[in-house]
Amino acid sequence: MKNKIQEMRKSRRVTQQELADALSVTRQTIISLENGKYNASLTLAHKAAQFFGVSIEELFIFEGDENIDITALLLNSPIFREK
C-alpha cells in the first residue's frame, strides 16, 4: 500500500519525530511507513488522517490485492461503532 505521509509531513514542515509523537508511535514506525515497509493498522491510519485533516483514502492509496471497500472496513471498525 502506498501513502502520502512523507509528502504531507514535509509540506506541513513536521519532523518524523513530531509526527511519531502526535500518533503515539516511534520514529522508526514513521520511517517504515514512509518507505512502504510497514502498512498502518486501521487505528493508525485513522489517527494519521485526522492529524493531517484528510480522509484515509486521501492519505493511503490502495492498489491491486489491497483494493478493499474502505467504507465497509471503517463501519465495522471499533473506532466507529456506537458504544
PDB file with one MODEL, atoms N, CA, C and O in Angstrom:
MODEL        1
ATOM      1  N   MET A   1       0.853  -1.163   0.000  1.00  0.00           N
ATOM      2  CA  MET A   1       0.000   0.000   0.000  1.00  0.00           C
ATOM      3  C   MET A   1       0.906   1.236   0.000  1.00  0.00           C
ATOM      4  O   MET A   1       1.853   1.326   0.782  1.00  0.00           O
ATOM      5  N   LYS A   2       0.607   2.161  -0.868  1.00  0.00           N
ATOM      6  CA  LYS A   2       1.354   3.418  -0.911  1.00  0.00           C
ATOM      7  C   LYS A   2       0.646   4.439  -0.032  1.00  0.00           C
ATOM      8  O   LYS A   2      -0.536   4.303   0.284  1.00  0.00           O
ATOM      9  N   ASN A   3       1.395   5.460   0.351  1.00  0.00           N
ATOM     10  CA  ASN A   3       0.787   6.517   1.146  1.00  0.00           C
ATOM     11  C   ASN A   3       1.450   7.848   0.838  1.00  0.00           C
ATOM     12  O   ASN A   3       2.497   7.906   0.192  1.00  0.00           O
ATOM     13  N   LYS A   4       0.827   8.904   1.309  1.00  0.00           N
ATOM     14  CA  LYS A   4       1.323  10.262   1.100  1.00  0.00           C
ATOM     15  C   LYS A   4       1.815  10.881   2.406  1.00  0.00           C
ATOM     16  O   LYS A   4       1.841  12.104   2.545  1.00  0.00           O
ATOM     17  N   ILE A   5       2.201  10.044   3.354  1.00  0.00           N
ATOM     18  CA  ILE A   5       2.601  10.543   4.667  1.00  0.00           C
ATOM     19  C   ILE A   5       3.806  11.478   4.564  1.00  0.00           C
ATOM     20  O   ILE A   5       3.782  12.586   5.100  1.00  0.00           O
ATOM     21  N   GLN A   6       4.851  11.034   3.878  1.00  0.00           N
ATOM     22  CA  GLN A   6       6.053  11.859   3.778  1.00  0.00           C
ATOM     23  C   GLN A   6       5.759  13.185   3.069  1.00  0.00           C
ATOM     24  O   GLN A   6       6.205  14.247   3.502  1.00  0.00           O
ATOM     25  N   GLU A   7       5.012  13.103   1.989  1.00  0.00           N
ATOM     26  CA  GLU A   7       4.642  14.307   1.233  1.00  0.00           C
ATOM     27  C   GLU A   7       3.881  15.297   2.111  1.00  0.00           C
ATOM     28  O   GLU A   7       4.200  16.485   2.130  1.00  0.00           O
ATOM     29  N   MET A   8       2.880  14.810   2.832  1.00  0.00           N
ATOM     30  CA  MET A   8       2.074  15.693   3.679  1.00  0.00           C
ATOM     31  C   MET A   8       2.871  16.193   4.875  1.00  0.00           C
ATOM     32  O   MET A   8       2.736  17.346   5.284  1.00  0.00           O
ATOM     33  N   ARG A   9       3.693  15.325   5.427  1.00  0.00           N
ATOM     34  CA  ARG A   9       4.510  15.719   6.581  1.00  0.00           C
ATOM     35  C   ARG A   9       5.470  16.847   6.196  1.00  0.00           C
ATOM     36  O   ARG A   9       5.593  17.843   6.910  1.00  0.00           O
ATOM     37  N   LYS A  10       6.144  16.675   5.059  1.00  0.00           N
ATOM     38  CA  LYS A  10       7.107  17.692   4.630  1.00  0.00           C
ATOM     39  C   LYS A  10       6.418  19.004   4.241  1.00  0.00           C
ATOM     40  O   LYS A  10       6.932  20.086   4.526  1.00  0.00           O
ATOM     41  N   SER A  11       5.264  18.906   3.595  1.00  0.00           N
ATOM     42  CA  SER A  11       4.568  20.129   3.188  1.00  0.00           C
ATOM     43  C   SER A  11       4.097  20.937   4.392  1.00  0.00           C
ATOM     44  O   SER A  11       3.917  22.151   4.303  1.00  0.00           O
ATOM     45  N   ARG A  12       3.899  20.260   5.510  1.00  0.00           N
ATOM     46  CA  ARG A  12       3.473  20.948   6.737  1.00  0.00           C
ATOM     47  C   ARG A  12       4.651  21.234   7.670  1.00  0.00           C
ATOM     48  O   ARG A  12       4.472  21.732   8.781  1.00  0.00           O
ATOM     49  N   ARG A  13       5.859  20.910   7.196  1.00  0.00           N
ATOM     50  CA  ARG A  13       7.090  21.151   7.960  1.00  0.00           C
ATOM     51  C   ARG A  13       7.059  20.492   9.339  1.00  0.00           C
ATOM     52  O   ARG A  13       7.401  21.100  10.353  1.00  0.00           O
ATOM     53  N   VAL A  14       6.635  19.228   9.337  1.00  0.00           N
ATOM     54  CA  VAL A  14       6.576  18.424  10.548  1.00  0.00           C
ATOM     55  C   VAL A  14       7.705  17.398  10.466  1.00  0.00           C
ATOM     56  O   VAL A  14       7.880  16.746   9.437  1.00  0.00           O
ATOM     57  N   THR A  15       8.462  17.256  11.536  1.00  0.00           N
ATOM     58  CA  THR A  15       9.533  16.257  11.538  1.00  0.00           C
ATOM     59  C   THR A  15       8.946  14.869  11.749  1.00  0.00           C
ATOM     60  O   THR A  15       7.801  14.722  12.176  1.00  0.00           O
ATOM     61  N   GLN A  16       9.742  13.859  11.445  1.00  0.00           N
ATOM     62  CA  GLN A  16       9.298  12.487  11.684  1.00  0.00           C
ATOM     63  C   GLN A  16       9.023  12.275  13.167  1.00  0.00           C
ATOM     64  O   GLN A  16       8.060  11.600  13.532  1.00  0.00           O
ATOM     65  N   GLN A  17       9.862  12.845  14.017  1.00  0.00           N
ATOM     66  CA  GLN A  17       9.674  12.682  15.457  1.00  0.00           C
ATOM     67  C   GLN A  17       8.407  13.372  15.937  1.00  0.00           C
ATOM     68  O   GLN A  17       7.688  12.825  16.774  1.00  0.00           O
ATOM     69  N   GLU A  18       8.125  14.556  15.426  1.00  0.00           N
ATOM     70  CA  GLU A  18       6.900  15.267  15.812  1.00  0.00           C
ATOM     71  C   GLU A  18       5.661  14.474  15.405  1.00  0.00           C
ATOM     72  O   GLU A  18       4.693  14.389  16.161  1.00  0.00           O
ATOM     73  N   LEU A  19       5.699  13.898  14.210  1.00  0.00           N
ATOM     74  CA  LEU A  19       4.567  13.082  13.756  1.00  0.00           C
ATOM     75  C   LEU A  19       4.448  11.827  14.608  1.00  0.00           C
ATOM     76  O   LEU A  19       3.350  11.446  15.014  1.00  0.00           O
ATOM     77  N   ALA A  20       5.571  11.193  14.875  1.00  0.00           N
ATOM     78  CA  ALA A  20       5.559   9.995  15.720  1.00  0.00           C
ATOM     79  C   ALA A  20       4.959  10.298  17.085  1.00  0.00           C
ATOM     80  O   ALA A  20       4.137   9.535  17.590  1.00  0.00           O
ATOM     81  N   ASP A  21       5.367  11.405  17.678  1.00  0.00           N
ATOM     82  CA  ASP A  21       4.831  11.787  18.988  1.00  0.00           C
ATOM     83  C   ASP A  21       3.325  12.030  18.920  1.00  0.00           C
ATOM     84  O   ASP A  21       2.580  11.606  19.803  1.00  0.00           O
ATOM     85  N   ALA A  22       2.886  12.712  17.872  1.00  0.00           N
ATOM     86  CA  ALA A  22       1.455  13.016  17.723  1.00  0.00           C
ATOM     87  C   ALA A  22       0.619  11.754  17.535  1.00  0.00           C
ATOM     88  O   ALA A  22      -0.536  11.701  17.959  1.00  0.00           O
ATOM     89  N   LEU A  23       1.209  10.731  16.893  1.00  0.00           N
ATOM     90  CA  LEU A  23       0.477   9.493  16.622  1.00  0.00           C
ATOM     91  C   LEU A  23       0.748   8.402  17.664  1.00  0.00           C
ATOM     92  O   LEU A  23       0.219   7.295  17.565  1.00  0.00           O
ATOM     93  N   SER A  24       1.566   8.720  18.648  1.00  0.00           N
ATOM     94  CA  SER A  24       1.930   7.758  19.717  1.00  0.00           C
ATOM     95  C   SER A  24       2.597   6.501  19.162  1.00  0.00           C
ATOM     96  O   SER A  24       2.276   5.380  19.557  1.00  0.00           O
ATOM     97  N   VAL A  25       3.532   6.716  18.237  1.00  0.00           N
ATOM     98  CA  VAL A  25       4.331   5.617  17.687  1.00  0.00           C
ATOM     99  C   VAL A  25       5.798   6.051  17.719  1.00  0.00           C
ATOM    100  O   VAL A  25       6.108   7.182  18.094  1.00  0.00           O
ATOM    101  N   THR A  26       6.686   5.158  17.328  1.00  0.00           N
ATOM    102  CA  THR A  26       8.096   5.507  17.286  1.00  0.00           C
ATOM    103  C   THR A  26       8.445   6.176  15.960  1.00  0.00           C
ATOM    104  O   THR A  26       7.716   6.058  14.975  1.00  0.00           O
ATOM    105  N   ARG A  27       9.572   6.878  15.956  1.00  0.00           N
ATOM    106  CA  ARG A  27      10.059   7.480  14.724  1.00  0.00           C
ATOM    107  C   ARG A  27      10.333   6.389  13.697  1.00  0.00           C
ATOM    108  O   ARG A  27      10.124   6.599  12.502  1.00  0.00           O
ATOM    109  N   GLN A  28      10.796   5.233  14.147  1.00  0.00           N
ATOM    110  CA  GLN A  28      11.066   4.117  13.236  1.00  0.00           C
ATOM    111  C   GLN A  28       9.786   3.676  12.520  1.00  0.00           C
ATOM    112  O   GLN A  28       9.837   3.286  11.354  1.00  0.00           O
ATOM    113  N   THR A  29       8.654   3.733  13.199  1.00  0.00           N
ATOM    114  CA  THR A  29       7.380   3.394  12.559  1.00  0.00           C
ATOM    115  C   THR A  29       7.077   4.373  11.434  1.00  0.00           C
ATOM    116  O   THR A  29       6.634   3.970  10.359  1.00  0.00           O
ATOM    117  N   ILE A  30       7.317   5.658  11.678  1.00  0.00           N
ATOM    118  CA  ILE A  30       7.084   6.671  10.644  1.00  0.00           C
ATOM    119  C   ILE A  30       8.014   6.426   9.459  1.00  0.00           C
ATOM    120  O   ILE A  30       7.587   6.492   8.306  1.00  0.00           O
ATOM    121  N   ILE A  31       9.274   6.146   9.740  1.00  0.00           N
ATOM    122  CA  ILE A  31      10.240   5.851   8.674  1.00  0.00           C
ATOM    123  C   ILE A  31       9.768   4.656   7.854  1.00  0.00           C
ATOM    124  O   ILE A  31       9.800   4.697   6.624  1.00  0.00           O
ATOM    125  N   SER A  32       9.331   3.593   8.525  1.00  0.00           N
ATOM    126  CA  SER A  32       8.866   2.383   7.838  1.00  0.00           C
ATOM    127  C   SER A  32       7.612   2.655   7.015  1.00  0.00           C
ATOM    128  O   SER A  32       7.474   2.132   5.909  1.00  0.00           O
ATOM    129  N   LEU A  33       6.705   3.458   7.535  1.00  0.00           N
ATOM    130  CA  LEU A  33       5.504   3.833   6.778  1.00  0.00           C
ATOM    131  C   LEU A  33       5.887   4.605   5.519  1.00  0.00           C
ATOM    132  O   LEU A  33       5.404   4.312   4.425  1.00  0.00           O
ATOM    133  N   GLU A  34       6.759   5.591   5.689  1.00  0.00           N
ATOM    134  CA  GLU A  34       7.155   6.426   4.560  1.00  0.00           C
ATOM    135  C   GLU A  34       7.903   5.633   3.491  1.00  0.00           C
ATOM    136  O   GLU A  34       7.807   5.946   2.304  1.00  0.00           O
ATOM    137  N   ASN A  35       8.639   4.621   3.902  1.00  0.00           N
ATOM    138  CA  ASN A  35       9.389   3.790   2.955  1.00  0.00           C
ATOM    139  C   ASN A  35       8.568   2.638   2.393  1.00  0.00           C
ATOM    140  O   ASN A  35       9.065   1.862   1.577  1.00  0.00           O
ATOM    141  N   GLY A  36       7.315   2.521   2.823  1.00  0.00           N
ATOM    142  CA  GLY A  36       6.457   1.448   2.328  1.00  0.00           C
ATOM    143  C   GLY A  36       6.805   0.074   2.871  1.00  0.00           C
ATOM    144  O   GLY A  36       6.426  -0.938   2.281  1.00  0.00           O
ATOM    145  N   LYS A  37       7.527   0.023   3.994  1.00  0.00           N
ATOM    146  CA  LYS A  37       7.924  -1.255   4.585  1.00  0.00           C
ATOM    147  C   LYS A  37       6.951  -1.717   5.670  1.00  0.00           C
ATOM    148  O   LYS A  37       7.090  -2.807   6.225  1.00  0.00           O
ATOM    149  N   TYR A  38       5.969  -0.872   5.959  1.00  0.00           N
ATOM    150  CA  TYR A  38       5.003  -1.189   7.004  1.00  0.00           C
ATOM    151  C   TYR A  38       3.661  -0.615   6.599  1.00  0.00           C
ATOM    152  O   TYR A  38       3.576   0.541   6.182  1.00  0.00           O
ATOM    153  N   ASN A  39       2.613  -1.412   6.718  1.00  0.00           N
ATOM    154  CA  ASN A  39       1.250  -0.940   6.452  1.00  0.00           C
ATOM    155  C   ASN A  39       0.594  -0.582   7.774  1.00  0.00           C
ATOM    156  O   ASN A  39       0.607  -1.361   8.727  1.00  0.00           O
ATOM    157  N   ALA A  40       0.030   0.593   7.812  1.00  0.00           N
ATOM    158  CA  ALA A  40      -0.599   1.068   9.034  1.00  0.00           C
ATOM    159  C   ALA A  40      -1.836   0.251   9.374  1.00  0.00           C
ATOM    160  O   ALA A  40      -2.565  -0.201   8.492  1.00  0.00           O
ATOM    161  N   SER A  41      -2.056   0.072  10.669  1.00  0.00           N
ATOM    162  CA  SER A  41      -3.310  -0.513  11.133  1.00  0.00           C
ATOM    163  C   SER A  41      -4.412   0.508  10.850  1.00  0.00           C
ATOM    164  O   SER A  41      -4.130   1.675  10.580  1.00  0.00           O
ATOM    165  N   LEU A  42      -5.638   0.071  10.912  1.00  0.00           N
ATOM    166  CA  LEU A  42      -6.754   0.982  10.692  1.00  0.00           C
ATOM    167  C   LEU A  42      -6.742   2.102  11.729  1.00  0.00           C
ATOM    168  O   LEU A  42      -7.032   3.254  11.404  1.00  0.00           O
ATOM    169  N   THR A  43      -6.415   1.776  12.950  1.00  0.00           N
ATOM    170  CA  THR A  43      -6.366   2.784  14.009  1.00  0.00           C
ATOM    171  C   THR A  43      -5.293   3.822  13.711  1.00  0.00           C
ATOM    172  O   THR A  43      -5.537   5.022  13.838  1.00  0.00           O
ATOM    173  N   LEU A  44      -4.104   3.367  13.314  1.00  0.00           N
ATOM    174  CA  LEU A  44      -3.021   4.290  12.997  1.00  0.00           C
ATOM    175  C   LEU A  44      -3.354   5.116  11.750  1.00  0.00           C
ATOM    176  O   LEU A  44      -3.064   6.311  11.700  1.00  0.00           O
ATOM    177  N   ALA A  45      -3.952   4.486  10.762  1.00  0.00           N
ATOM    178  CA  ALA A  45      -4.357   5.201   9.543  1.00  0.00           C
ATOM    179  C   ALA A  45      -5.356   6.302   9.887  1.00  0.00           C
ATOM    180  O   ALA A  45      -5.276   7.410   9.356  1.00  0.00           O
ATOM    181  N   HIS A  46      -6.285   5.993  10.769  1.00  0.00           N
ATOM    182  CA  HIS A  46      -7.289   6.972  11.195  1.00  0.00           C
ATOM    183  C   HIS A  46      -6.630   8.138  11.927  1.00  0.00           C
ATOM    184  O   HIS A  46      -6.946   9.298  11.659  1.00  0.00           O
ATOM    185  N   LYS A  47      -5.717   7.838  12.846  1.00  0.00           N
ATOM    186  CA  LYS A  47      -5.012   8.888  13.581  1.00  0.00           C
ATOM    187  C   LYS A  47      -4.215   9.783  12.635  1.00  0.00           C
ATOM    188  O   LYS A  47      -4.229  11.007  12.768  1.00  0.00           O
ATOM    189  N   ALA A  48      -3.528   9.171  11.689  1.00  0.00           N
ATOM    190  CA  ALA A  48      -2.711   9.932  10.739  1.00  0.00           C
ATOM    191  C   ALA A  48      -3.589  10.825   9.872  1.00  0.00           C
ATOM    192  O   ALA A  48      -3.264  11.989   9.641  1.00  0.00           O
ATOM    193  N   ALA A  49      -4.692  10.282   9.399  1.00  0.00           N
ATOM    194  CA  ALA A  49      -5.608  11.070   8.570  1.00  0.00           C
ATOM    195  C   ALA A  49      -6.156  12.254   9.372  1.00  0.00           C
ATOM    196  O   ALA A  49      -6.244  13.367   8.854  1.00  0.00           O
ATOM    197  N   GLN A  50      -6.519  12.018  10.619  1.00  0.00           N
ATOM    198  CA  GLN A  50      -7.008  13.106  11.474  1.00  0.00           C
ATOM    199  C   GLN A  50      -5.921  14.156  11.679  1.00  0.00           C
ATOM    200  O   GLN A  50      -6.197  15.354  11.634  1.00  0.00           O
ATOM    201  N   PHE A  51      -4.701  13.715  11.902  1.00  0.00           N
ATOM    202  CA  PHE A  51      -3.589  14.641  12.118  1.00  0.00           C
ATOM    203  C   PHE A  51      -3.430  15.588  10.931  1.00  0.00           C
ATOM    204  O   PHE A  51      -3.231  16.790  11.102  1.00  0.00           O
ATOM    205  N   PHE A  52      -3.522  15.024   9.720  1.00  0.00           N
ATOM    206  CA  PHE A  52      -3.335  15.831   8.519  1.00  0.00           C
ATOM    207  C   PHE A  52      -4.632  16.495   8.038  1.00  0.00           C
ATOM    208  O   PHE A  52      -4.601  17.308   7.114  1.00  0.00           O
ATOM    209  N   GLY A  53      -5.752  16.162   8.646  1.00  0.00           N
ATOM    210  CA  GLY A  53      -7.020  16.764   8.269  1.00  0.00           C
ATOM    211  C   GLY A  53      -7.530  16.300   6.919  1.00  0.00           C
ATOM    212  O   GLY A  53      -8.147  17.066   6.178  1.00  0.00           O
ATOM    213  N   VAL A  54      -7.264  15.028   6.600  1.00  0.00           N
ATOM    214  CA  VAL A  54      -7.702  14.445   5.328  1.00  0.00           C
ATOM    215  C   VAL A  54      -8.393  13.117   5.607  1.00  0.00           C
ATOM    216  O   VAL A  54      -8.368  12.616   6.731  1.00  0.00           O
ATOM    217  N   SER A  55      -9.008  12.555   4.578  1.00  0.00           N
ATOM    218  CA  SER A  55      -9.618  11.231   4.731  1.00  0.00           C
ATOM    219  C   SER A  55      -8.529  10.160   4.623  1.00  0.00           C
ATOM    220  O   SER A  55      -7.440  10.410   4.108  1.00  0.00           O
ATOM    221  N   ILE A  56      -8.844   8.989   5.110  1.00  0.00           N
ATOM    222  CA  ILE A  56      -7.910   7.867   4.998  1.00  0.00           C
ATOM    223  C   ILE A  56      -7.599   7.597   3.531  1.00  0.00           C
ATOM    224  O   ILE A  56      -6.458   7.303   3.176  1.00  0.00           O
ATOM    225  N   GLU A  57      -8.621   7.699   2.679  1.00  0.00           N
ATOM    226  CA  GLU A  57      -8.430   7.438   1.246  1.00  0.00           C
ATOM    227  C   GLU A  57      -7.498   8.447   0.595  1.00  0.00           C
ATOM    228  O   GLU A  57      -6.826   8.122  -0.384  1.00  0.00           O
ATOM    229  N   GLU A  58      -7.445   9.676   1.126  1.00  0.00           N
ATOM    230  CA  GLU A  58      -6.539  10.687   0.584  1.00  0.00           C
ATOM    231  C   GLU A  58      -5.093  10.427   1.005  1.00  0.00           C
ATOM    232  O   GLU A  58      -4.158  10.780   0.285  1.00  0.00           O
ATOM    233  N   LEU A  59      -4.917   9.818   2.154  1.00  0.00           N
ATOM    234  CA  LEU A  59      -3.583   9.586   2.707  1.00  0.00           C
ATOM    235  C   LEU A  59      -2.982   8.254   2.263  1.00  0.00           C
ATOM    236  O   LEU A  59      -1.771   8.144   2.072  1.00  0.00           O
ATOM    237  N   PHE A  60      -3.837   7.244   2.101  1.00  0.00           N
ATOM    238  CA  PHE A  60      -3.372   5.907   1.728  1.00  0.00           C
ATOM    239  C   PHE A  60      -3.950   5.508   0.383  1.00  0.00           C
ATOM    240  O   PHE A  60      -5.139   5.704   0.130  1.00  0.00           O
ATOM    241  N   ILE A  61      -3.111   4.949  -0.480  1.00  0.00           N
ATOM    242  CA  ILE A  61      -3.536   4.541  -1.817  1.00  0.00           C
ATOM    243  C   ILE A  61      -3.580   3.018  -1.850  1.00  0.00           C
ATOM    244  O   ILE A  61      -2.550   2.350  -1.767  1.00  0.00           O
ATOM    245  N   PHE A  62      -4.789   2.485  -1.973  1.00  0.00           N
ATOM    246  CA  PHE A  62      -4.977   1.045  -2.033  1.00  0.00           C
ATOM    247  C   PHE A  62      -4.905   0.616  -3.487  1.00  0.00           C
ATOM    248  O   PHE A  62      -5.569   1.203  -4.342  1.00  0.00           O
ATOM    249  N   GLU A  63      -4.092  -0.416  -3.780  1.00  0.00           N
ATOM    250  CA  GLU A  63      -3.972  -0.890  -5.157  1.00  0.00           C
ATOM    251  C   GLU A  63      -3.926  -2.421  -5.188  1.00  0.00           C
ATOM    252  O   GLU A  63      -3.649  -3.078  -4.185  1.00  0.00           O
ATOM    253  N   GLY A  64      -4.200  -2.946  -6.342  1.00  0.00           N
ATOM    254  CA  GLY A  64      -4.107  -4.391  -6.542  1.00  0.00           C
ATOM    255  C   GLY A  64      -4.923  -5.190  -5.564  1.00  0.00           C
ATOM    256  O   GLY A  64      -6.112  -4.932  -5.380  1.00  0.00           O
ATOM    257  N   ASP A  65      -4.281  -6.181  -4.921  1.00  0.00           N
ATOM    258  CA  ASP A  65      -4.953  -7.049  -3.966  1.00  0.00           C
ATOM    259  C   ASP A  65      -5.423  -6.289  -2.735  1.00  0.00           C
ATOM    260  O   ASP A  65      -6.273  -6.766  -1.983  1.00  0.00           O
ATOM    261  N   GLU A  66      -4.863  -5.105  -2.539  1.00  0.00           N
ATOM    262  CA  GLU A  66      -5.257  -4.304  -1.391  1.00  0.00           C
ATOM    263  C   GLU A  66      -6.539  -3.534  -1.664  1.00  0.00           C
ATOM    264  O   GLU A  66      -7.032  -2.823  -0.789  1.00  0.00           O
ATOM    265  N   ASN A  67      -7.083  -3.669  -2.866  1.00  0.00           N
ATOM    266  CA  ASN A  67      -8.285  -2.940  -3.255  1.00  0.00           C
ATOM    267  C   ASN A  67      -9.459  -3.439  -2.413  1.00  0.00           C
ATOM    268  O   ASN A  67     -10.010  -4.508  -2.676  1.00  0.00           O
ATOM    269  N   ILE A  68      -9.828  -2.672  -1.416  1.00  0.00           N
ATOM    270  CA  ILE A  68     -10.881  -3.089  -0.487  1.00  0.00           C
ATOM    271  C   ILE A  68     -11.949  -2.005  -0.406  1.00  0.00           C
ATOM    272  O   ILE A  68     -11.747  -0.871  -0.841  1.00  0.00           O
ATOM    273  N   ASP A  69     -13.057  -2.375   0.145  1.00  0.00           N
ATOM    274  CA  ASP A  69     -14.120  -1.414   0.380  1.00  0.00           C
ATOM    275  C   ASP A  69     -13.841  -0.742   1.723  1.00  0.00           C
ATOM    276  O   ASP A  69     -14.222  -1.262   2.772  1.00  0.00           O
ATOM    277  N   ILE A  70     -13.175   0.414   1.690  1.00  0.00           N
ATOM    278  CA  ILE A  70     -12.764   1.090   2.912  1.00  0.00           C
ATOM    279  C   ILE A  70     -13.963   1.500   3.760  1.00  0.00           C
ATOM    280  O   ILE A  70     -13.869   1.507   4.987  1.00  0.00           O
ATOM    281  N   THR A  71     -15.064   1.834   3.145  1.00  0.00           N
ATOM    282  CA  THR A  71     -16.249   2.229   3.894  1.00  0.00           C
ATOM    283  C   THR A  71     -16.746   1.070   4.748  1.00  0.00           C
ATOM    284  O   THR A  71     -17.055   1.253   5.925  1.00  0.00           O
ATOM    285  N   ALA A  72     -16.823  -0.110   4.167  1.00  0.00           N
ATOM    286  CA  ALA A  72     -17.263  -1.284   4.929  1.00  0.00           C
ATOM    287  C   ALA A  72     -16.279  -1.584   6.052  1.00  0.00           C
ATOM    288  O   ALA A  72     -16.686  -1.929   7.161  1.00  0.00           O
ATOM    289  N   LEU A  73     -15.006  -1.457   5.771  1.00  0.00           N
ATOM    290  CA  LEU A  73     -13.990  -1.697   6.784  1.00  0.00           C
ATOM    291  C   LEU A  73     -14.145  -0.714   7.942  1.00  0.00           C
ATOM    292  O   LEU A  73     -14.090  -1.104   9.109  1.00  0.00           O
ATOM    293  N   LEU A  74     -14.337   0.541   7.618  1.00  0.00           N
ATOM    294  CA  LEU A  74     -14.488   1.559   8.655  1.00  0.00           C
ATOM    295  C   LEU A  74     -15.749   1.347   9.477  1.00  0.00           C
ATOM    296  O   LEU A  74     -15.730   1.494  10.699  1.00  0.00           O
ATOM    297  N   LEU A  75     -16.835   1.005   8.818  1.00  0.00           N
ATOM    298  CA  LEU A  75     -18.093   0.812   9.534  1.00  0.00           C
ATOM    299  C   LEU A  75     -18.020  -0.360  10.503  1.00  0.00           C
ATOM    300  O   LEU A  75     -18.740  -0.386  11.501  1.00  0.00           O
ATOM    301  N   ASN A  76     -17.157  -1.326  10.217  1.00  0.00           N
ATOM    302  CA  ASN A  76     -17.006  -2.477  11.093  1.00  0.00           C
ATOM    303  C   ASN A  76     -15.905  -2.287  12.127  1.00  0.00           C
ATOM    304  O   ASN A  76     -15.685  -3.160  12.967  1.00  0.00           O
ATOM    305  N   SER A  77     -15.219  -1.162  12.073  1.00  0.00           N
ATOM    306  CA  SER A  77     -14.130  -0.894  12.995  1.00  0.00           C
ATOM    307  C   SER A  77     -14.668  -0.471  14.359  1.00  0.00           C
ATOM    308  O   SER A  77     -15.678   0.228  14.434  1.00  0.00           O
ATOM    309  N   PRO A  78     -14.007  -0.887  15.433  1.00  0.00           N
ATOM    310  CA  PRO A  78     -14.435  -0.475  16.769  1.00  0.00           C
ATOM    311  C   PRO A  78     -14.364   1.047  16.970  1.00  0.00           C
ATOM    312  O   PRO A  78     -15.033   1.586  17.851  1.00  0.00           O
ATOM    313  N   ILE A  79     -13.568   1.726  16.169  1.00  0.00           N
ATOM    314  CA  ILE A  79     -13.452   3.176  16.290  1.00  0.00           C
ATOM    315  C   ILE A  79     -14.787   3.842  16.004  1.00  0.00           C
ATOM    316  O   ILE A  79     -15.129   4.852  16.618  1.00  0.00           O
ATOM    317  N   PHE A  80     -15.555   3.265  15.055  1.00  0.00           N
ATOM    318  CA  PHE A  80     -16.771   3.893  14.593  1.00  0.00           C
ATOM    319  C   PHE A  80     -18.051   3.232  15.110  1.00  0.00           C
ATOM    320  O   PHE A  80     -19.152   3.700  14.818  1.00  0.00           O
ATOM    321  N   ARG A  81     -17.912   2.170  15.861  1.00  0.00           N
ATOM    322  CA  ARG A  81     -19.102   1.513  16.404  1.00  0.00           C
ATOM    323  C   ARG A  81     -19.671   2.342  17.547  1.00  0.00           C
ATOM    324  O   ARG A  81     -18.937   2.984  18.298  1.00  0.00           O
ATOM    325  N   GLU A  82     -20.971   2.312  17.659  1.00  0.00           N
ATOM    326  CA  GLU A  82     -21.610   3.005  18.775  1.00  0.00           C
ATOM    327  C   GLU A  82     -21.322   2.250  20.052  1.00  0.00           C
ATOM    328  O   GLU A  82     -21.205   1.025  20.060  1.00  0.00           O
ATOM    329  N   LYS A  83     -21.210   3.000  21.125  1.00  0.00           N
ATOM    330  CA  LYS A  83     -20.925   2.372  22.426  1.00  0.00           C
ATOM    331  C   LYS A  83     -22.192   2.046  23.158  1.00  0.00           C
ATOM    332  O   LYS A  83     -22.144   1.514  24.267  1.00  0.00           O
TER     333      LYS A  83
ENDMDL
END
